[in-house]
């Protein structure tokens, strides 16, 4: 793996969809009692063995719920199911099991960088533990049964988040999307569905879950992610030497200048500044070694994470001031420490 | 004069309109020969005595002409009169006499800061020297005769350039313009006629030239400029303590961040960044002591002044890169040296 990949292969996410035999899918549950029964069944095995905590969706504060969504541990849809839903989340906040979302179980592992196999192993381990005390709805022909047919079979969605500024700025993203969809994979912009202009962040994942093995899915997504990364590398060379060179450098340096001097900073603007600062670091214009530390910063500066570190619920205006102060100091240090 | 005035009272300009007796006004000159005769008459006395150089408008290169316009030594209208027009300009480039523009003579002195009397004395001295060998068109009743009746009488236009960010941002400029016009003076935005939003620069000058003495005009413009300066000072206190406080600080700090990091910078953007940096310095957000040095920087970074210091005619793109580099180094130094 080349050195450029650190900031490019941002994170890996593996998700398994499972359902319990003998129970209707979550959208057809009889009553709250039946939902709670499923929650109890699922959590009984896991809760004891591992460092997991059970969150009932009718028991979390709005603040907690928003923080969990922000960190991708639960979906907004789960919250809406209030009395019917719960989530098991580990202490490191990289493993979660949503209960009674679209399926009875949505098991998920998120890890930094490209590590599909490791993430799959981790979540498989959880899946096995739960499977010891529960019988999953499984068909010899079809595999795991899911509420939506797009998840049938393996119930596996393997995703990689990629930072692709050069492909985006050189206007080649459309072509990449086209090639990838021919392979049965999908790419979508993480910020601003489809356009992907802001943040230069894209998620590549498998479309097909049926008729392929877990191993095949993971191999394919891994291979494609690495190929896109190599293409991005080539496109960065073009960006550094092409006619838009000074404009790109200017864009990166201005983002650094604003981020290190602003007094008010929204989380949306931070996403866009961070992307240009990362690009500047990747192209060698900014002396920042660990590009991925900027991703951590963006995540730490999301509204509810700020509330958490401030120890109280700040107003939006207060957060923008807090964020500007924190970000400017942090980025200055990152650029010094090289 | 308060300490705040340094960057606020930017510059002083005195202009006298004069015409020669026995010659038609420039727009009615018989031929080139007659125009050249006037040029010779005017320049004969001055050229020898002082550090003045005569520029024939049909003799300057386009490059020279643009540089002279940029530094306010001549008007664009003068260039257009090619074979008919000339200008006498001193070595320090603060005194100029345009010959055969709208009037036979337009004598002008520009000095930094508020110093109407000194500027008037300087240009009066030139006026007297020229008057020794030439008879000016003068009427006992009306005073100096001019091509346009708005200059009749004294032929004097006394102007002060003011930097008024707080009055502008607090949205009180309209009220200032109204009060001043009641006194027979005018205010206009220096960049973007009327709006004055960009650069926060305004020029205050006398409207009336007839029926008042030179002394009265100068006293009045001086007094009004000082009053506006005091008002600006009060408005800055409001800006520092009011609800828009953080937004204003953010604006200033971002301008500093961009100016000290950009790689490409147009002269229009520099005007706007420089204005916010000056404001930041005036409000104590940026450790820059000599605010007026930023005005010098803006002037030095105008297109033709850049060509001059680079020693060759740069393309617009090259200038934007040169400007970004020069400005970022210079502003960093200004903020360090305090």
Boltz contact constraints between the chains, C-beta under 6 A:
constraints:
  - contact:
      token1: [A, 246]
      token2: [B, 263]
      max_distance: 6.0
  - contact:
      token1: [A, 246]
      token2: [B, 264]
      max_distance: 6.0
  - contact:
      token1: [A, 249]
      token2: [B, 263]
      max_distance: 6.0
  - contact:
      token1: [A, 250]
      token2: [B, 262]
      max_distance: 6.0
  - contact:
      token1: [A, 250]
      token2: [B, 263]
      max_distance: 6.0
  - contact:
      token1: [A, 250]
      token2: [B, 264]
      max_distance: 6.0
  - contact:
      token1: [A, 253]
      token2: [B, 261]
      max_distance: 6.0
  - contact:
      token1: [A, 253]
      token2: [B, 263]
      max_distance: 6.0
  - contact:
      token1: [A, 254]
      token2: [B, 258]
      max_distance: 6.0
  - contact:
      token1: [A, 254]
      token2: [B, 262]
      max_distance: 6.0
  - contact:
      token1: [A, 256]
      token2: [B, 261]
      max_distance: 6.0
  - contact:
      token1: [A, 257]
      token2: [B, 257]
      max_distance: 6.0
  - contact:
      token1: [A, 257]
      token2: [B, 258]
      max_distance: 6.0
  - contact:
      token1: [A, 257]
      token2: [B, 261]
      max_distance: 6.0
  - contact:
      token1: [A, 258]
      token2: [B, 254]
      max_distance: 6.0
  - contact:
      token1: [A, 258]
      token2: [B, 257]
      max_distance: 6.0
  - contact:
      token1: [A, 261]
      token2: [B, 253]
      max_distance: 6.0
  - contact:
      token1: [A, 261]
      token2: [B, 256]
      max_distance: 6.0
  - contact:
      token1: [A, 261]
      token2: [B, 257]
      max_distance: 6.0
  - contact:
      token1: [A, 262]
      token2: [B, 250]
      max_distance: 6.0
  - contact:
      token1: [A, 262]
      token2: [B, 254]
      max_distance: 6.0
  - contact:
      token1: [A, 263]
      token2: [B, 246]
      max_distance: 6.0
  - contact:
      token1: [A, 263]
      token2: [B, 249]
      max_distance: 6.0
  - contact:
      token1: [A, 263]
      token2: [B, 250]
      max_distance: 6.0
  - contact:
      token1: [A, 263]
      token2: [B, 253]
      max_distance: 6.0
  - contact:
      token1: [A, 264]
      token2: [B, 246]
      max_distance: 6.0
  - contact:
      token1: [A, 264]
      token2: [B, 250]
      max_distance: 6.0
